[in-house]
Amino acid sequence: MPRTYVVRLMPAGVARVVVVCEAVAMTSFTTPDLSDELGGAARVVAAGFLDFGGREVFDGPVRTVRCLEDNSRVKELLATPGEGAVLVVDGAGSLTVALLGDMIAEGAVAQGWAGVVINGAVRDVEILRTLDIGVRALGSIPRRSDRQGRGEVDVPVTIGGARVEPGDHLYADATGILVTTPA
Ligand SMILES: O=C([O-])CC(=O)C(=O)O
């Protein structure tokens, strides 16, 4: 792991090396290790989610939205304090409209959300990748979604074959995504 070192000359002329920061944030988990350690208690989300965010590794307690081609609830929820949570959006796998774009994602960063995992599509991908938030989705498309106030918040959903409930904990890294239910 890359590190930044400062070399100070001590009075006796002896060089002392002090690690002052990690250039890459230390992560306390990997999804393969969690999968091995927890077995069936770690519900693994099927492969197929792509990384669109500026944070490759993220985790947090889960909030959920279920919606179909209408991101009203996504926009509303991500404009409220996230407190390190991960929003899991079950958009039924629809790839015809985007449920997240740069404006909503920038708001989510400002509100302290750790990540957004979308069983559906995003847009503004050039900007999403610059933002300090995890974003996973199935694909991208230019068309915005409808906003007719449809959708449900904090309901159990299933994405990538894994059941996800509000209050679960979601872990995502370069390998994949898994979900646990805290004891
Ligand atoms: O407004 C939307 O539905 C999605 C979008 O483009 C944004 O978040 O900037």
The ligand as an ORCA input file, in Angstrom:
! r2SCAN-3c Opt
* xyz -1 1
  O     -32.567     14.475    -12.141
  C     -32.504     13.257    -12.366
  O     -33.497     12.534    -12.423
  C     -31.193     12.602    -12.556
  C     -30.168     13.612    -12.899
  O     -29.949     13.935    -14.032
  C     -29.421     14.235    -11.820
  O     -29.445     13.770    -10.682
  O     -28.696     15.209    -12.124
*
